[in-house]
Structures are given as C-alpha cells and as structure tokens.
Amino acid sequence: MNVYENYDKYIMKTYTRVKPAFVKGQGSWVFDAEGNKYLDFFPGWGTGLLGHCHPKVVTAIQEQAARLIHLPNNYYNVLQPELAELVIKRSFPGKIFFCNSGAEAIEGSMKVARNWGKDKGRYKFVTTFNSFHGRTFGALTATAQEKYQSPFKPLVPGFSYVPYDDLEAMDKAIDSETAAVILEPVQGEGGVNIPSKEFMRGLRELCDKKGCLLVCDEVQTGVGRCGYWFGHQHFGITPDIMAVAKIAGSGAPIGMIVAKPEIADLMQPGYHGSTYGGNPLVCAAAIATFKAIEEEDILGKAKALKEKFDGYAKRFKEKYDVVKDYRGLGAIYGIELKVPGAPVCAYALEKGVLANCTHNVVLRFLPSALMTEEELDFGMGVLEEGIAKL
C-alpha cells in the first residue's frame, strides 16, 4: 500500500499535509515508517501536554478497552462523575456535559447560553477578531477570521466581532440582546495573543453589569497548558461557561461544557446529546491525564518552560533583526517574525524538528511540559538555524 497515493485517491484534501508518514510516538518524539525520529514542538496539535503515549494514559486506555469501551448516555457511566469531580474541583462550581471535541464544546456552550437567555430575549454573541473556535457552523461563525468563513457563507446570524483586549469595544458591542461573550484566555491560532489582566477582569465586570454570560474557550488553554489548570485562572476571574477539550484526553477525543449550576440546571432531557460523548474509554484516558498532571507537577513544569522559552526568544531577538516579538503563558508560546515563518518550519522538518507557524508570521509552540533541557536545546538550536537563514 502506498500511503501517499491512497491519500490522493480516497481522502478529502482539507489539510495541507507534509511528509513523512508517522507510525509511533513516545514522549516529545515521533517516528516515521523508516525509523527516523523527529522532535515534536506541537504534539497532537496541542493535545500532548504529557507528550506522546504517556504510560499512565496508555495503561488506563488498555485496561478500560478490555473492560468496557462504549456505553450509551441514557445509562449511568461510573467514570463520568469521577472525571467531572476532578474537573470541577480544579475549576469552579458547576456541572458538565461531555462531548467529543473542542468545536462540539463551543457549539454546546452556545446552546447552553441561548437556553439561559431565551426568556430574557438574549440570543446574540460577541467574539473577537483573530479568534479560533472551531470548524462547525456555529463555531466557525464565532471564529472572526474571513479566511475560514468565506467559503461557507451565509453563516449563523446573531454574531458581532470586536478587537481582542479592547474593553471599550466590548462595552459598545454588548447590548440587551447579548447572551454571551465568547473568547479565548489566550488566542492560540490568532498568534499567541495574551490579553491584559485589566481587560479580562474588566470584561468579567462588564458582563455582570450588562447581564450577559462570559464563555471562556479553554480548548487550547485549559488543563494545564498555561501553567494553571485553566487559562482564566491566570487573570483571577471565573467564567459562567467554559469549553474544554484537547489536553483533557491526551489525544483521546473528548470535549466538555462546564457551566455554573444555575445555568446548567436549565438544560433539560432532550435539549442536547452525544452518542460518544464521555464514553468509558475516553473518560479513563482523561482521568489518567488529570491525575498525571497533578502527580508530576505539570503545572509547575509548564510555568518553568515559559521562562526557558523567554531565554531563547530574547537571544533570537537580539541577534536577528527578523524577529519582531515573543510572548507566552506556561507551555503556549509564540515567536513573531517580520516575515512569513513557513520556511523556518520547512527547514526544521528537514533537520528532524516539527514546528508550527500560525497567522503567517508567528512560530507557535505547544510542547510537552515534560520536554527535557537537552531536547529543548536541540529543537531551539535547529529553529535558530532556520531563523538565521531568513
């Protein structure tokens, strides 16, 4: 079987794929079919805070797969409340709906918000430019980037967009029909943009004052990525609803909608559902993930990783005029260039390092918090070579 030919024959071309074909992952490394290994600065597209195939997660999945893989949600699943308790005790008092992905968690969060607002005449949403919330129609409409939206218009009505980190614009956009503001505590795909604490705290106060909800999209920033259990905790605020996915299952497909009890309790049987959401297999993976993060001080390691990235990025900026800026929070980090960064990623791939460029000019890192000093030195050394070539 020729993998590349069969991709062309049988699979939609919705991704820009690059060779090689990978067959194995371990820690911060992936291996191709020829046995070559690559350091992964972006494991699992942000799911791999514990790296590839963390042994505790692998064991949990293996043991659960031999016991019970799937169970419909009209029956009780003993693992769901165990996982929900782990999440709630590390976030805020609330209740959870389990789904399969970040986009589903955002879609469901919007349904929960509209259900809360229906008797109040509140149905609109305010989101921010350069956000990314997912590919389904509601999540795509919330994603205020024309390049993603243009092939699929008309989109869902009731959305307006404002600049990120702009409290005055938020104030003008929220009206008596606004159900919720939706935003990422750190914009990931939009370029690793970190708002001020004044903005986030002011937004929380503004939503309370104007009587709408605050929804935090924690799909990329949640479950330890920012050096906190959830990104909003860095700013000292609590959302009304949050969407969780990615790291939660260490690659197993799980999403969660977390809502304060008074909002969650308005949802009734039949209002929402999911065939696979929170099944025993993915719950086992998620429970193991949460426990490993706690047992191995992953939050502390994520915070330390940011300081290490700062050291490299500061040096790059001093040495190379092509480096414009750098910023990060925990284990989400960006180095902004003055020119497109794709050639740096292409060079890195040739040298055995997987890197990501987002928003055309931002080298984005979502590494495992367990990446060693030696691995980090190797990977950043390769990227420095690529930057120097620019």
MARTOR-494505 format. One record per residue (C-alpha): residue number from 1; residue in one letter; x, z, y. Coordinates in Angstrom, 1 decimal, always signed. Layout:
! MARTOR-494505
[r NUM; 'a'; [X; Z; Y]],
...
END
This chain:
! MARTOR-494505
[r 1; 'm'; [+0.0; +0.0; +0.0]],
[r 2; 'n'; [+1.3; -0.9; +3.4]],
[r 3; 'v'; [+0.1; +1.8; +5.8]],
[r 4; 'y'; [+0.5; -0.2; +9.0]],
[r 5; 'e'; [-1.2; -3.3; +7.7]],
[r 6; 'n'; [-4.1; -1.3; +6.4]],
[r 7; 'y'; [-4.5; +0.4; +9.7]],
[r 8; 'd'; [-4.9; -3.0; +11.3]],
[r 9; 'k'; [-7.4; -4.1; +8.6]],
[r 10; 'y'; [-9.6; -1.0; +8.3]],
[r 11; 'i'; [-9.2; +1.4; +11.2]],
[r 12; 'm'; [-10.6; +1.0; +14.8]],
[r 13; 'k'; [-7.9; +0.6; +17.4]],
[r 14; 't'; [-8.9; +3.6; +19.5]],
[r 15; 'y'; [-5.4; +5.0; +19.7]],
[r 16; 't'; [-2.0; +3.7; +20.8]],
[r 17; 'r'; [-0.1; +4.5; +17.6]],
[r 18; 'v'; [+3.6; +4.6; +17.2]],
[r 19; 'k'; [+5.7; +4.5; +14.0]],
[r 20; 'p'; [+6.7; +6.2; +11.7]],
[r 21; 'a'; [+4.1; +7.5; +9.3]],
[r 22; 'f'; [+4.4; +11.2; +8.8]],
[r 23; 'v'; [+3.8; +12.9; +5.4]],
[r 24; 'k'; [+4.9; +16.5; +5.9]],
[r 25; 'g'; [+5.2; +19.2; +8.5]],
[r 26; 'q'; [+7.0; +22.6; +8.5]],
[r 27; 'g'; [+7.4; +24.9; +11.5]],
[r 28; 's'; [+8.4; +22.8; +14.5]],
[r 29; 'w'; [+9.4; +19.8; +12.3]],
[r 30; 'v'; [+7.6; +16.8; +10.8]],
[r 31; 'f'; [+9.0; +14.4; +8.2]],
[r 32; 'd'; [+8.3; +10.7; +7.7]],
[r 33; 'a'; [+7.9; +8.8; +4.4]],
[r 34; 'e'; [+11.6; +8.0; +4.4]],
[r 35; 'g'; [+12.6; +11.7; +4.7]],
[r 36; 'n'; [+13.7; +11.6; +8.3]],
[r 37; 'k'; [+12.8; +14.6; +10.4]],
[r 38; 'y'; [+11.6; +15.0; +13.9]],
[r 39; 'l'; [+11.3; +18.0; +16.2]],
[r 40; 'd'; [+7.7; +18.2; +17.4]],
[r 41; 'f'; [+7.1; +19.4; +21.0]],
[r 42; 'f'; [+3.4; +18.7; +20.6]],
[r 43; 'p'; [+2.4; +19.8; +17.1]],
[r 44; 'g'; [-1.1; +18.9; +16.2]],
[r 45; 'w'; [-1.9; +17.7; +19.7]],
[r 46; 'g'; [-1.9; +21.3; +20.9]],
[r 47; 't'; [-3.3; +23.0; +17.7]],
[r 48; 'g'; [+0.1; +24.1; +16.5]],
[r 49; 'l'; [+1.0; +27.3; +18.4]],
[r 50; 'l'; [+2.1; +28.6; +15.0]],
[r 51; 'g'; [+3.8; +25.3; +14.1]],
[r 52; 'h'; [+3.0; +23.1; +11.2]],
[r 53; 'c'; [+1.7; +24.7; +8.0]],
[r 54; 'h'; [+2.3; +28.3; +8.9]],
[r 55; 'p'; [+2.5; +30.1; +5.5]],
[r 56; 'k'; [-0.2; +32.7; +6.3]],
[r 57; 'v'; [-2.7; +29.9; +7.2]],
[r 58; 'v'; [-1.7; +27.8; +4.2]],
[r 59; 't'; [-2.3; +30.7; +1.8]],
[r 60; 'a'; [-5.6; +31.5; +3.4]],
[r 61; 'i'; [-6.8; +27.9; +3.1]],
[r 62; 'q'; [-5.6; +27.6; -0.5]],
[r 63; 'e'; [-7.3; +30.8; -1.6]],
[r 64; 'q'; [-10.5; +30.0; +0.2]],
[r 65; 'a'; [-10.6; +26.5; -1.2]],
[r 66; 'a'; [-10.6; +27.9; -4.7]],
[r 67; 'r'; [-13.4; +30.3; -3.9]],
[r 68; 'l'; [-15.9; +28.5; -1.6]],
[r 69; 'i'; [-15.3; +25.5; +0.7]],
[r 70; 'h'; [-18.7; +24.9; +2.3]],
[r 71; 'l'; [-21.9; +26.8; +2.9]],
[r 72; 'p'; [-24.9; +25.7; +5.0]],
[r 73; 'n'; [-25.6; +27.7; +8.1]],
[r 74; 'n'; [-29.1; +28.8; +7.0]],
[r 75; 'y'; [-27.3; +31.2; +4.7]],
[r 76; 'y'; [-25.1; +34.2; +5.6]],
[r 77; 'n'; [-21.4; +33.5; +5.5]],
[r 78; 'v'; [-19.3; +36.7; +5.3]],
[r 79; 'l'; [-16.4; +35.2; +7.1]],
[r 80; 'q'; [-18.2; +34.2; +10.3]],
[r 81; 'p'; [-18.9; +37.7; +11.6]],
[r 82; 'e'; [-15.3; +38.7; +10.7]],
[r 83; 'l'; [-13.9; +35.9; +12.8]],
[r 84; 'a'; [-16.4; +36.4; +15.6]],
[r 85; 'e'; [-15.4; +40.0; +15.9]],
[r 86; 'l'; [-11.8; +39.0; +16.1]],
[r 87; 'v'; [-12.6; +36.6; +19.0]],
[r 88; 'i'; [-15.0; +38.9; +20.9]],
[r 89; 'k'; [-12.7; +41.9; +20.8]],
[r 90; 'r'; [-9.9; +39.7; +22.3]],
[r 91; 's'; [-12.1; +38.1; +25.0]],
[r 92; 'f'; [-15.3; +39.6; +26.4]],
[r 93; 'p'; [-18.6; +40.9; +25.0]],
[r 94; 'g'; [-20.7; +38.0; +23.7]],
[r 95; 'k'; [-21.9; +36.1; +20.8]],
[r 96; 'i'; [-20.6; +32.9; +19.1]],
[r 97; 'f'; [-21.8; +29.6; +17.9]],
[r 98; 'f'; [-19.5; +27.8; +15.5]],
[r 99; 'c'; [-18.9; +24.0; +15.6]],
[r 100; 'n'; [-16.1; +21.6; +14.7]],
[r 101; 's'; [-14.2; +20.6; +17.8]],
[r 102; 'g'; [-13.5; +21.1; +21.4]],
[r 103; 'a'; [-15.8; +18.3; +22.5]],
[r 104; 'e'; [-18.6; +19.9; +20.5]],
[r 105; 'a'; [-17.9; +23.3; +22.0]],
[r 106; 'i'; [-18.2; +21.8; +25.5]],
[r 107; 'e'; [-21.4; +19.9; +24.6]],
[r 108; 'g'; [-22.9; +23.1; +23.2]],
[r 109; 's'; [-21.8; +25.1; +26.2]],
[r 110; 'm'; [-23.7; +22.7; +28.4]],
[r 111; 'k'; [-26.8; +23.1; +26.3]],
[r 112; 'v'; [-26.5; +26.9; +26.4]],
[r 113; 'a'; [-26.1; +26.7; +30.2]],
[r 114; 'r'; [-29.1; +24.4; +30.6]],
[r 115; 'n'; [-31.2; +26.5; +28.4]],
[r 116; 'w'; [-30.3; +29.5; +30.6]],
[r 117; 'g'; [-31.1; +27.6; +33.7]],
[r 118; 'k'; [-34.3; +25.8; +32.7]],
[r 119; 'd'; [-36.7; +28.4; +34.0]],
[r 120; 'k'; [-34.7; +28.7; +37.2]],
[r 121; 'g'; [-34.6; +24.9; +38.0]],
[r 122; 'r'; [-30.9; +24.8; +37.3]],
[r 123; 'y'; [-29.6; +21.9; +35.3]],
[r 124; 'k'; [-26.6; +20.4; +37.2]],
[r 125; 'f'; [-22.9; +20.8; +36.5]],
[r 126; 'v'; [-19.9; +20.8; +38.8]],
[r 127; 't'; [-16.5; +19.9; +37.3]],
[r 128; 't'; [-13.1; +19.0; +38.7]],
[r 129; 'f'; [-11.2; +15.7; +39.2]],
[r 130; 'n'; [-8.4; +15.1; +36.7]],
[r 131; 's'; [-10.1; +17.4; +34.2]],
[r 132; 'f'; [-10.4; +16.5; +30.5]],
[r 133; 'h'; [-13.3; +18.0; +28.5]],
[r 134; 'g'; [-13.7; +15.6; +25.5]],
[r 135; 'r'; [-15.0; +12.2; +24.4]],
[r 136; 't'; [-18.7; +12.7; +23.6]],
[r 137; 'f'; [-21.1; +11.6; +26.3]],
[r 138; 'g'; [-21.7; +15.0; +27.9]],
[r 139; 'a'; [-18.0; +16.0; +27.7]],
[r 140; 'l'; [-17.0; +12.5; +28.9]],
[r 141; 't'; [-19.3; +12.8; +31.9]],
[r 142; 'a'; [-17.7; +16.2; +32.7]],
[r 143; 't'; [-14.3; +14.6; +32.5]],
[r 144; 'a'; [-13.8; +13.4; +36.0]],
[r 145; 'q'; [-11.5; +10.5; +35.3]],
[r 146; 'e'; [-12.6; +7.0; +35.8]],
[r 147; 'k'; [-10.2; +5.5; +33.2]],
[r 148; 'y'; [-12.1; +7.4; +30.5]],
[r 149; 'q'; [-15.6; +6.9; +31.8]],
[r 150; 's'; [-15.7; +3.3; +32.9]],
[r 151; 'p'; [-16.3; +1.6; +29.5]],
[r 152; 'f'; [-19.3; +3.7; +28.7]],
[r 153; 'k'; [-21.4; +3.9; +31.9]],
[r 154; 'p'; [-24.1; +4.8; +32.6]],
[r 155; 'l'; [-23.2; +8.4; +31.8]],
[r 156; 'v'; [-25.2; +11.7; +31.8]],
[r 157; 'p'; [-27.0; +12.5; +35.1]],
[r 158; 'g'; [-26.6; +15.8; +36.9]],
[r 159; 'f'; [-22.8; +16.0; +37.4]],
[r 160; 's'; [-20.7; +16.2; +40.5]],
[r 161; 'y'; [-16.9; +16.4; +40.9]],
[r 162; 'v'; [-14.6; +18.3; +43.3]],
[r 163; 'p'; [-10.8; +18.7; +43.6]],
[r 164; 'y'; [-9.2; +21.3; +41.4]],
[r 165; 'd'; [-8.1; +24.5; +43.1]],
[r 166; 'd'; [-10.3; +23.9; +46.1]],
[r 167; 'l'; [-12.8; +26.7; +46.7]],
[r 168; 'e'; [-14.3; +25.2; +49.8]],
[r 169; 'a'; [-15.2; +22.0; +48.0]],
[r 170; 'm'; [-16.7; +24.1; +45.2]],
[r 171; 'd'; [-18.8; +26.0; +47.7]],
[r 172; 'k'; [-20.2; +22.8; +49.1]],
[r 173; 'a'; [-20.9; +21.3; +45.7]],
[r 174; 'i'; [-22.8; +24.2; +44.2]],
[r 175; 'd'; [-26.5; +24.2; +45.1]],
[r 176; 's'; [-29.7; +25.8; +44.0]],
[r 177; 'e'; [-30.0; +23.4; +41.0]],
[r 178; 't'; [-26.5; +24.0; +39.7]],
[r 179; 'a'; [-26.5; +25.6; +36.2]],
[r 180; 'a'; [-22.7; +25.9; +35.8]],
[r 181; 'v'; [-19.3; +25.1; +37.0]],
[r 182; 'i'; [-17.0; +23.9; +34.1]],
[r 183; 'l'; [-13.3; +23.9; +34.4]],
[r 184; 'e'; [-10.0; +24.4; +32.5]],
[r 185; 'p'; [-8.0; +27.5; +33.4]],
[r 186; 'v'; [-5.0; +25.1; +33.4]],
[r 187; 'q'; [-5.6; +21.4; +33.5]],
[r 188; 'g'; [-3.7; +20.0; +30.5]],
[r 189; 'e'; [-4.3; +16.3; +30.2]],
[r 190; 'g'; [-4.6; +16.1; +34.0]],
[r 191; 'g'; [-0.9; +17.1; +34.4]],
[r 192; 'v'; [-0.5; +20.8; +33.6]],
[r 193; 'n'; [-2.0; +21.9; +36.9]],
[r 194; 'i'; [-2.3; +25.7; +37.4]],
[r 195; 'p'; [-4.7; +27.0; +40.0]],
[r 196; 's'; [-4.1; +30.0; +42.2]],
[r 197; 'k'; [-5.4; +33.4; +41.3]],
[r 198; 'e'; [-7.2; +33.4; +44.6]],
[r 199; 'f'; [-9.1; +30.2; +43.7]],
[r 200; 'm'; [-10.1; +31.5; +40.2]],
[r 201; 'r'; [-11.2; +34.9; +41.5]],
[r 202; 'g'; [-13.0; +33.3; +44.4]],
[r 203; 'l'; [-14.7; +30.9; +42.1]],
[r 204; 'r'; [-16.0; +33.8; +39.9]],
[r 205; 'e'; [-17.3; +35.5; +43.0]],
[r 206; 'l'; [-18.8; +32.2; +44.3]],
[r 207; 'c'; [-20.7; +31.6; +41.0]],
[r 208; 'd'; [-22.1; +35.1; +41.1]],
[r 209; 'k'; [-23.1; +34.8; +44.8]],
[r 210; 'k'; [-24.8; +31.4; +44.2]],
[r 211; 'g'; [-26.4; +32.4; +40.9]],
[r 212; 'c'; [-24.8; +29.9; +38.6]],
[r 213; 'l'; [-22.7; +30.3; +35.5]],
[r 214; 'l'; [-18.9; +29.8; +35.1]],
[r 215; 'v'; [-17.8; +28.0; +31.9]],
[r 216; 'c'; [-14.1; +28.0; +31.0]],
[r 217; 'd'; [-12.9; +25.2; +28.9]],
[r 218; 'e'; [-10.3; +27.1; +26.8]],
[r 219; 'v'; [-9.9; +24.3; +24.2]],
[r 220; 'q'; [-6.3; +23.8; +25.1]],
[r 221; 't'; [-5.5; +27.1; +26.9]],
[r 222; 'g'; [-7.1; +29.5; +24.5]],
[r 223; 'v'; [-6.0; +31.5; +21.5]],
[r 224; 'g'; [-2.5; +32.4; +22.8]],
[r 225; 'r'; [-1.3; +29.2; +24.4]],
[r 226; 'c'; [-0.9; +30.7; +27.9]],
[r 227; 'g'; [+0.7; +33.9; +26.7]],
[r 228; 'y'; [-2.7; +35.6; +26.8]],
[r 229; 'w'; [-5.5; +35.5; +24.2]],
[r 230; 'f'; [-7.4; +33.2; +26.6]],
[r 231; 'g'; [-6.2; +31.5; +29.8]],
[r 232; 'h'; [-8.8; +33.0; +32.1]],
[r 233; 'q'; [-7.2; +36.4; +31.4]],
[r 234; 'h'; [-4.2; +35.4; +33.4]],
[r 235; 'f'; [-6.4; +35.3; +36.5]],
[r 236; 'g'; [-8.2; +38.6; +35.9]],
[r 237; 'i'; [-11.7; +37.0; +35.6]],
[r 238; 't'; [-14.3; +36.7; +32.9]],
[r 239; 'p'; [-16.4; +33.6; +32.4]],
[r 240; 'd'; [-20.0; +33.5; +31.3]],
[r 241; 'i'; [-19.4; +31.0; +28.6]],
[r 242; 'm'; [-16.2; +29.6; +27.1]],
[r 243; 'a'; [-15.4; +26.8; +24.8]],
[r 244; 'v'; [-12.7; +27.4; +22.1]],
[r 245; 'a'; [-11.0; +25.1; +19.6]],
[r 246; 'k'; [-7.5; +23.6; +18.8]],
[r 247; 'i'; [-5.2; +26.6; +18.1]],
[r 248; 'a'; [-8.1; +28.6; +16.7]],
[r 249; 'g'; [-7.9; +26.9; +13.3]],
[r 250; 's'; [-4.2; +25.9; +13.4]],
[r 251; 'g'; [-5.3; +22.3; +12.7]],
[r 252; 'a'; [-8.4; +23.1; +10.6]],
[r 253; 'p'; [-11.4; +21.6; +12.5]],
[r 254; 'i'; [-13.2; +24.5; +14.2]],
[r 255; 'g'; [-14.8; +25.0; +17.6]],
[r 256; 'm'; [-16.6; +27.9; +19.2]],
[r 257; 'i'; [-19.0; +28.5; +22.0]],
[r 258; 'v'; [-18.7; +32.1; +23.3]],
[r 259; 'a'; [-21.5; +33.3; +25.6]],
[r 260; 'k'; [-22.3; +36.6; +27.2]],
[r 261; 'p'; [-25.1; +38.4; +25.2]],
[r 262; 'e'; [-27.8; +37.9; +27.8]],
[r 263; 'i'; [-27.2; +34.1; +27.8]],
[r 264; 'a'; [-26.6; +33.8; +24.1]],
[r 265; 'd'; [-29.8; +35.6; +23.2]],
[r 266; 'l'; [-31.9; +32.9; +25.0]],
[r 267; 'm'; [-30.9; +30.4; +22.2]],
[r 268; 'q'; [-33.5; +30.3; +19.5]],
[r 269; 'p'; [-33.6; +28.8; +16.0]],
[r 270; 'g'; [-33.6; +25.1; +16.1]],
[r 271; 'y'; [-32.1; +24.8; +19.6]],
[r 272; 'h'; [-28.7; +23.8; +18.2]],
[r 273; 'g'; [-27.0; +23.3; +14.9]],
[r 274; 's'; [-24.0; +22.1; +12.9]],
[r 275; 't'; [-23.6; +21.1; +9.3]],
[r 276; 'y'; [-20.0; +22.0; +9.0]],
[r 277; 'g'; [-19.5; +24.4; +11.9]],
[r 278; 'g'; [-17.8; +27.7; +10.9]],
[r 279; 'n'; [-17.8; +26.9; +7.1]],
[r 280; 'p'; [-15.8; +29.3; +4.9]],
[r 281; 'l'; [-12.7; +27.1; +4.7]],
[r 282; 'v'; [-12.1; +26.8; +8.5]],
[r 283; 'c'; [-13.1; +30.4; +9.1]],
[r 284; 'a'; [-10.5; +31.5; +6.6]],
[r 285; 'a'; [-7.9; +29.4; +8.5]],
[r 286; 'a'; [-9.0; +30.8; +11.8]],
[r 287; 'i'; [-8.9; +34.4; +10.7]],
[r 288; 'a'; [-5.4; +33.9; +9.3]],
[r 289; 't'; [-4.4; +32.3; +12.6]],
[r 290; 'f'; [-5.7; +35.2; +14.8]],
[r 291; 'k'; [-4.0; +37.8; +12.5]],
[r 292; 'a'; [-0.7; +35.9; +12.5]],
[r 293; 'i'; [-0.7; +35.6; +16.3]],
[r 294; 'e'; [-1.2; +39.4; +16.6]],
[r 295; 'e'; [+1.2; +40.4; +13.8]],
[r 296; 'e'; [+4.0; +38.1; +15.0]],
[r 297; 'd'; [+3.7; +38.8; +18.7]],
[r 298; 'i'; [+3.0; +35.2; +19.5]],
[r 299; 'l'; [+1.6; +36.1; +23.0]],
[r 300; 'g'; [+5.0; +37.6; +23.9]],
[r 301; 'k'; [+6.9; +34.7; +22.4]],
[r 302; 'a'; [+4.7; +32.2; +24.4]],
[r 303; 'k'; [+5.5; +34.0; +27.6]],
[r 304; 'a'; [+9.2; +34.0; +26.8]],
[r 305; 'l'; [+9.0; +30.3; +26.1]],
[r 306; 'k'; [+7.8; +29.6; +29.6]],
[r 307; 'e'; [+10.9; +31.3; +31.0]],
[r 308; 'k'; [+13.2; +29.2; +28.8]],
[r 309; 'f'; [+11.4; +26.0; +29.9]],
[r 310; 'd'; [+11.9; +27.1; +33.5]],
[r 311; 'g'; [+15.6; +27.3; +33.0]],
[r 312; 'y'; [+15.9; +23.8; +31.6]],
[r 313; 'a'; [+13.5; +22.3; +34.1]],
[r 314; 'k'; [+15.3; +23.9; +37.1]],
[r 315; 'r'; [+18.5; +22.4; +35.9]],
[r 316; 'f'; [+17.0; +19.0; +35.4]],
[r 317; 'k'; [+15.5; +19.0; +38.9]],
[r 318; 'e'; [+18.9; +20.0; +40.4]],
[r 319; 'k'; [+20.7; +17.3; +38.5]],
[r 320; 'y'; [+18.3; +14.3; +38.5]],
[r 321; 'd'; [+16.5; +13.0; +41.6]],
[r 322; 'v'; [+13.9; +11.5; +39.3]],
[r 323; 'v'; [+12.5; +15.0; +38.5]],
[r 324; 'k'; [+9.8; +16.0; +41.1]],
[r 325; 'd'; [+8.4; +19.3; +39.9]],
[r 326; 'y'; [+7.9; +21.6; +37.0]],
[r 327; 'r'; [+5.3; +24.2; +36.1]],
[r 328; 'g'; [+3.8; +26.1; +33.1]],
[r 329; 'l'; [+2.0; +29.1; +31.8]],
[r 330; 'g'; [+3.1; +30.5; +28.5]],
[r 331; 'a'; [+3.6; +27.7; +26.0]],
[r 332; 'i'; [+1.9; +25.0; +28.0]],
[r 333; 'y'; [+4.5; +23.3; +30.3]],
[r 334; 'g'; [+4.9; +20.2; +32.4]],
[r 335; 'i'; [+7.9; +18.5; +34.0]],
[r 336; 'e'; [+6.7; +16.0; +36.6]],
[r 337; 'l'; [+8.7; +12.9; +37.3]],
[r 338; 'k'; [+8.7; +10.5; +40.2]],
[r 339; 'v'; [+8.3; +7.5; +37.9]],
[r 340; 'p'; [+6.4; +6.9; +34.6]],
[r 341; 'g'; [+7.6; +9.1; +31.7]],
[r 342; 'a'; [+6.8; +6.8; +28.8]],
[r 343; 'p'; [+10.5; +5.6; +28.5]],
[r 344; 'v'; [+11.6; +9.2; +28.1]],
[r 345; 'c'; [+9.2; +9.7; +25.2]],
[r 346; 'a'; [+10.2; +6.4; +23.6]],
[r 347; 'y'; [+13.9; +7.4; +23.8]],
[r 348; 'a'; [+13.2; +10.9; +22.4]],
[r 349; 'l'; [+11.4; +9.3; +19.4]],
[r 350; 'e'; [+14.4; +7.2; +18.6]],
[r 351; 'k'; [+16.5; +10.4; +18.6]],
[r 352; 'g'; [+14.2; +12.4; +16.5]],
[r 353; 'v'; [+12.0; +14.3; +19.0]],
[r 354; 'l'; [+8.3; +13.9; +19.5]],
[r 355; 'a'; [+7.3; +14.3; +23.2]],
[r 356; 'n'; [+4.2; +13.6; +25.2]],
[r 357; 'c'; [+3.6; +12.1; +28.7]],
[r 358; 't'; [+0.3; +12.7; +30.4]],
[r 359; 'h'; [-1.1; +11.5; +33.7]],
[r 360; 'n'; [+1.6; +8.8; +33.5]],
[r 361; 'v'; [+4.4; +10.9; +35.0]],
[r 362; 'v'; [+4.2; +14.4; +33.5]],
[r 363; 'l'; [+6.2; +15.3; +30.4]],
[r 364; 'r'; [+3.8; +17.8; +28.7]],
[r 365; 'f'; [+4.9; +20.4; +26.2]],
[r 366; 'l'; [+2.6; +22.3; +23.8]],
[r 367; 'p'; [+5.2; +23.6; +21.4]],
[r 368; 's'; [+5.0; +26.2; +18.7]],
[r 369; 'a'; [+5.8; +29.6; +20.1]],
[r 370; 'l'; [+8.0; +30.1; +17.0]],
[r 371; 'm'; [+10.4; +27.4; +18.1]],
[r 372; 't'; [+13.9; +28.7; +17.8]],
[r 373; 'e'; [+16.6; +28.6; +20.5]],
[r 374; 'e'; [+18.6; +26.1; +18.6]],
[r 375; 'e'; [+15.5; +23.8; +18.2]],
[r 376; 'l'; [+14.7; +24.1; +21.9]],
[r 377; 'd'; [+18.3; +23.3; +22.8]],
[r 378; 'f'; [+18.3; +20.2; +20.6]],
[r 379; 'g'; [+14.9; +18.9; +21.9]],
[r 380; 'm'; [+15.6; +19.5; +25.6]],
[r 381; 'g'; [+19.0; +18.0; +25.2]],
[r 382; 'v'; [+17.5; +14.8; +23.9]],
[r 383; 'l'; [+14.9; +14.8; +26.7]],
[r 384; 'e'; [+17.6; +15.3; +29.3]],
[r 385; 'e'; [+19.4; +12.2; +28.0]],
[r 386; 'g'; [+16.1; +10.3; +28.4]],
[r 387; 'i'; [+15.6; +11.6; +31.9]],
[r 388; 'a'; [+19.2; +10.7; +32.8]],
[r 389; 'k'; [+18.6; +7.1; +31.7]],
[r 390; 'l'; [+15.9; +6.8; +34.3]],
END
